[in-house]
Amino acid sequence: MTFFPSVGPKDKAAHTYYDEALGLIERADELGYAHVKTIEHYFFRYGGYSPDPVTFLTAAAARTSRIRITTGAVIPAFTHPVKLAGKLAMLDNLSHGRLDVGFGRAFLPDEFEAFGVPIDESRARFAEGLEACRRLWTEEDVIFEGDFHRFGPVTLQPRPFQRPHPPIYVATAMSQDSVEEAGRKGYNLQLVPATSNRERTRELIDAYHAARASGGHQGAGKVQLSYPCYVAEDGAEARRLARSDEERYNERLGEAVQAWGRVASSAYPGYDKILAATKNYDFDTKLGDHKLLAGSPEEVRAQLATIQGWFGDDITVSLTVHSGLLPVEKSRRTVDLFAAEVAPAFTASTR
C-alpha cells in the first residue's frame, strides 16, 4: 500500500492528512496487507506533504506490529549518506526489522535546484549514496572516498536490526540502466507502470531478471509495481471517484514538472515530454490500459488478473489508496473491500 499525498494547505491541513493515512495503515495492518510505502518529494502539492518518508514511516511502525515499512523512495542525492544510513538503521530497529529501503534518483528540477545539486549528477550521486549506506550498514571502521562524499573511519550506530542490512529496492520510472544495475547488484525493483506502456514495463522487468541472473544472484528478486486503486460495491461509483482523484493528481503533477519546460538534461532522456503528457492526460485511456485499478471487487479482480497475466504472478502490487483528495471514508472502503473480496483470489503479494 502506497501513500502519495497530492494535497497542500489550501486543500487539507498536513496533520489531518497524516492522521487519516495513519488510521488507514492501522486498518491495513489488521487486515493483513503486506507493506506500507511512502515517497520523498518537496514544495508542491505533488508529494510535498512527504519530505521525509522516514519520519512518517516511524509513526506508522509505532502504530502497527506486522506490516512491512517501505521507503518508495529516499533520495541519496539530497541527504548525506552517514545521516541517511543512520536514520534508516534506527527505523529498522524501531520496527523490529520490518523495513524495506527503496532508493531513488528524483526527477523534479526544482528539487535539485533547491538542494544545490546539479541534476546531471543525479545518477552518480544515487549510486554513490546507495553504496555508502550499504557499506555503513555492513562494515565497521568504514573509510569512504567517493566523488561527492569522503568520510571515515566511522562505525555506524545503531547497526541495522536485519542482517546484513534491510532489503534494498531501486526505484525507477523508465530507466533501462537503473533496472539492469539493480539486477546486477542483486537488489529488488520498484516500478510505476503508469509512466510507460505495457510492453516497455515488460521489457524492463525482463532486463532486470536477465541482469540479476548474469550477476550470479539466486532467485528472481522482488518486483513491486504501484497502481492507484479505487474499489466500491458499485463499479460506476468507483470509476467516478477514480476519475476525480486521478484528474486532480495529474493537475498537481503538471504543476511540479513545469520546470521541464526550461530544463534539459542528458541524464533524463524523454523527460522534456513529461509536461506535454500531463496536458494530454485522458482518464479513460489510462483505465483502459490497466494503469490503475477501479471498479467493483469483481471488476478489480479481473483487472488484476490481466496485470498478473502480463507481468507474472510473482510481482508485488502496491496499491495507492489515499492521495488526500477524496474523503478518507472512500479510501477506507477501498482498503476493506480489497482485503475482503479481491485479495483472496490472489497471493498475499498483491497488497
Residue pairs with C-beta under 8 A, 6 or more apart in sequence:
1 24
1 25
1 28
1 33
1 35
1 36
1 37
1 318
1 319
1 320
1 321
1 335
1 351
2 36
2 37
2 38
2 39
2 72
2 226
2 318
2 319
2 320
2 321
3 21
3 24
3 25
3 36
3 37
3 38
3 39
3 50
3 56
3 320
3 321
3 322
4 38
4 39
4 47
4 50
4 320
4 323
5 17
5 21
5 47
5 48
5 49
5 50
5 323
5 324
6 45
6 46
6 47
6 248
6 249
6 252
6 323
6 324
6 325
7 17
7 45
7 49
7 323
7 324
7 325
8 44
8 45
8 48
8 49
11 45
11 324
11 325
12 324
14 49
17 49
17 324
18 49
18 56
18 59
20 322
20 324
20 328
20 331
21 56
21 322
21 324
22 59
22 60
22 63
23 328
23 332
24 321
24 322
24 328
24 331
24 332
24 335
25 36
25 60
25 63
25 64
25 67
26 63
26 64
27 332
27 335
27 336
28 36
28 67
28 335
28 339
28 351
29 63
29 64
29 65
29 66
29 67
31 335
31 336
31 339
32 66
32 339
32 343
32 348
32 351
33 67
33 335
33 339
33 351
34 67
34 68
34 316
34 348
34 349
34 351
35 67
35 68
35 69
35 70
35 100
35 316
35 318
35 351
36 57
36 60
36 64
36 67
36 68
36 69
36 70
37 70
37 71
37 72
37 102
37 226
37 318
38 50
38 53
38 56
38 57
38 70
38 71
38 72
39 47
39 50
39 53
39 72
39 73
40 47
40 50
40 51
40 52
40 53
40 71
40 73
40 74
40 75
40 78
40 104
40 106
41 47
41 48
41 50
41 51
41 108
41 111
41 256
42 48
42 51
42 108
42 110
42 111
42 114
43 110
43 111
43 114
43 256
44 108
44 110
44 252
44 255
44 256
45 252
45 255
45 256
46 249
46 252
46 253
46 255
46 256
47 256
49 324
50 56
53 71
53 72
53 73
53 74
54 71
54 74
54 87
54 88
54 91
57 69
57 70
57 71
57 91
57 95
57 99
58 91
58 94
60 67
60 69
61 69
61 91
61 94
61 95
61 98
62 94
66 98
67 98
68 98
68 99
68 100
69 91
69 95
69 98
69 99
69 100
70 99
70 100
70 101
70 102
70 169
71 88
71 99
71 100
71 101
71 102
71 103
72 102
72 104
72 169
72 171
72 190
72 224
72 226
72 318
73 102
73 103
73 104
73 169
73 171
73 190
74 84
74 88
74 101
74 102
74 103
74 104
75 103
75 104
75 105
75 106
75 111
75 126
76 84
76 103
76 125
76 126
76 128
76 129
76 130
76 132
76 133
77 105
77 106
77 112
77 115
77 117
77 121
77 122
77 125
77 126
77 129
78 106
78 111
78 115
78 117
79 129
80 149
81 128
81 129
81 132
81 133
81 136
81 144
81 149
82 132
82 136
82 151
82 154
82 156
84 129
84 133
85 132
85 133
85 136
85 137
85 156
86 136
86 156
86 157
86 158
88 99
88 101
88 133
88 160
88 166
89 136
89 137
89 156
89 158
89 159
89 160
89 161
90 158
91 99
92 98
92 99
92 160
92 161
92 162
92 166
93 158
93 160
93 161
95 161
96 161
97 161
97 162
97 166
99 160
99 161
99 162
99 166
100 166
100 167
100 169
100 188
101 133
101 166
101 167
101 168
101 169
102 168
102 169
102 170
102 171
102 190
103 126
103 129
103 130
103 133
103 168
103 169
103 170
103 171
104 126
104 170
104 171
104 172
104 190
105 122
105 123
105 126
105 172
105 175
105 178
106 112
106 122
107 122
107 173
107 268
107 271
108 256
108 257
108 259
109 119
109 259
109 260
109 263
109 265
110 256
110 259
112 118
112 119
112 122
113 259
117 125
119 263
119 265
119 267
119 268
120 265
120 266
120 267
121 148
121 267
122 267
122 268
123 177
123 178
123 267
124 147
124 148
125 148
127 181
128 146
128 147
128 148
128 149
129 148
129 149
130 168
130 170
131 146
132 144
132 146
132 149
134 165
134 168
135 142
135 144
136 142
136 154
136 156
137 156
137 159
137 160
137 164
137 165
137 166
138 164
138 165
140 155
141 152
141 153
141 154
141 155
142 151
142 152
142 153
142 154
142 155
142 156
143 151
143 152
143 153
144 150
144 151
144 152
160 166
167 188
167 222
168 187
168 188
169 182
169 187
169 188
169 189
169 190
169 222
169 224
170 178
170 179
170 181
170 182
170 187
170 188
170 189
170 190
171 190
171 191
172 178
172 179
172 182
172 189
172 190
172 191
172 204
173 191
173 192
173 195
173 196
174 195
174 196
174 200
174 204
174 270
176 203
176 204
176 207
179 189
179 191
179 204
179 205
179 207
179 208
179 211
180 207
180 208
180 210
180 211
181 211
182 188
182 189
182 208
182 211
182 212
182 221
183 189
183 207
183 208
183 209
183 210
183 211
183 212
183 213
183 214
183 215
183 217
183 221
184 211
184 212
184 214
184 215
185 215
186 212
186 215
186 217
186 221
187 221
188 221
188 222
188 223
188 224
189 205
189 208
189 221
189 222
189 223
189 224
190 224
190 226
190 318
191 201
191 204
191 205
191 223
191 224
191 225
191 226
192 225
192 226
193 201
193 225
193 226
193 227
193 291
194 226
194 227
194 228
194 286
194 291
194 292
196 204
197 289
198 289
198 290
198 310
201 225
201 310
201 311
202 310
202 311
205 223
205 311
205 312
205 315
208 221
208 223
209 220
209 221
212 220
212 221
220 314
222 316
223 311
223 314
223 315
223 316
224 315
224 316
224 317
224 318
225 307
225 311
225 315
225 316
225 317
225 318
226 317
226 318
226 319
226 320
227 291
227 292
227 293
227 307
227 317
227 318
227 319
227 320
228 242
228 245
228 246
228 249
228 292
228 293
228 294
228 319
228 320
228 321
229 292
229 293
229 294
229 300
229 319
229 320
229 321
229 334
229 338
230 238
230 239
230 241
230 242
230 245
230 292
230 293
230 294
230 295
230 330
230 334
231 238
231 293
231 294
231 295
231 296
231 297
231 300
231 333
231 334
231 337
231 338
231 341
231 342
232 238
232 241
232 295
232 296
232 330
232 333
232 334
232 337
233 296
233 297
233 337
234 296
235 294
235 295
235 296
235 298
235 299
238 294
238 295
238 296
238 299
238 300
238 334
239 287
239 294
239 295
241 294
241 326
241 330
242 283
242 287
242 292
242 294
243 283
244 325
244 326
245 323
245 325
245 326
246 283
246 286
246 292
247 281
247 283
248 323
248 325
249 323
249 325
250 278
250 281
251 278
253 278
254 275
254 278
254 279
257 274
257 275
257 278
258 275
260 271
260 272
260 274
260 275
261 275
264 272
265 271
286 292
287 294
290 303
290 306
290 307
290 310
293 300
293 303
293 304
293 319
294 300
294 303
295 303
297 337
297 338
297 340
297 341
297 342
298 341
300 338
300 342
301 341
301 342
301 345
304 317
304 342
304 345
304 346
304 350
305 345
307 315
307 317
308 315
308 346
308 350
313 346
313 347
314 349
315 349
316 349
316 350
317 349
317 350
317 351
319 334
319 338
319 351
321 331
321 334
321 335
322 328
322 331
338 351
339 351
342 350
343 350
343 351
